[in-house]
Amino acid sequence: MSWQAYVDDQLIGTECVTGAAIIGHDGSVWAAKNLALKNGEGAVVAGLFANPSSAFSNGVVVGGVKHLAIRADSRSIYGKKGSGGVVLVKTGQCILIGKYDDTIQPGQATTVVEKLGDYLIENGC
């Protein structure tokens, strides 16, 4: 399955995220839909996993929107902005990013992104 197919089918297709991207550990965008990372954002997001506590002091900026970090560790980072937010999950090869708005429960978005992360980790990705 291509990286774009994971975004289209396993993230956006669930209707539990409104935008999604898969980026490399270097911040390069591998696939995306309904989510455009601004210049340099991918590298900054990837850097958050090297020092997760910095997400609490600097926030989580995705698509030009700064989110308040509500969870940050070496595997997962969650950000909240109003009633929407972002879920970031690091796997062995990539970082998954899911964005949700006020029409989606945060737990739904979190479950979808985390489950895809689990699947990719179990399969060596």
N, C-alpha and C positions, 0 to 999 in steps of 0.2 A: 504494500500500500504506500502511496506517495505521501509526503508530508502534507500536501494540500488536501488530500483525501481525509487525513486525520482531522484537519481543521474543519472541512466541510461536513463530514459525516459524524465524527465522534464529538465534536464541540458544538458548532453552529447547528447541526442537524438535530441535536437534542432539544433545541429551543430553551435551553437552560443558561445559555450565554448569548449575548447580542453581538459580540465581536470576539475574535480570537486570533492568535498568532503563535507560531512556533519559531523560536530563534535559537541560534547556536550559542555556545558558551562565550563566544567572542562578541555576541550582540548582533550578528548578521541575521537578517530576516530570511527564514527558509520558506515560510508559507504564512498567509494572512487573509482574513476576510472581515470586513466591517471594522477594521482596527488598523490605523496607520500610525506607526511609530515615527516620531519626529527625529531629526538628525541627532545622532548620538544617544538616543534613549535606550536602544537595545544594549549598548555597552554599559550604560549606567545600571540598567536592570540586572544584567549579568553580574556586575560588580557587587550588587546588594547581597548576593549569595556568598561572596567571599567574606563579607562583614555584615551579617544580618542585622546587628543592632543599629547600624547606620540608617536602616529603614525607619526606625522610630524617630530619629532626630531629623532626618532629611525628607521623609515622606517617600512615597512610591509614585513616580511620574510615568504615566502610560498614556500615549496619545495626546500629549500636551496638557494632561489634567493631573494635578497633584492630589494624591490620596493619602489619608491618614493611615499609617501602618497599625494594624490591630493584631497581627501575628507575623513573626519573622524568625525563621531558623534556617538551617543549611539546606532544607528540602522545600519548604513552603513559605510564601510571603503573601499575606492578605492585606489589601488596602480598601478603605472605605471613603466615599465622598457622597454626602447626603444619603439617599436611599439606594445608591448604586455602589459599585466597587469593582475591584480586580482580584483575581486569584492567579498566583504565579507558582509553578511547580517545576523544580529542577530534576531532570533525569540524568542518566549517564552521558548522554550526547547532546541534549537540548534543554530548553526552557519553554514550558507551555504557559501561555498567557490567555486568560479568559476574562472578558469584561461583561458585567451585567448592569441592568438598570432597575428602576423602581417596579417594573412589572415582574421581576424574577426574585424569588426568595434567595438570600445569600447562601443558604445551605444547599440549595439545588445546584447553583453554580459551582460551589466548592466541591460537592460530590462528583460532578461530571469531570472537572479538571483533575482532581486527585485520582479518580479511577483510571483515567487515561494515563496519568503519570505512573500509577502502579503497573498497568499493563506494559508500558514501554520499558520500565525498569526490569520487570520480570523477563522481558524478551531481549534484554541486553542493549536497549536503545537509550 
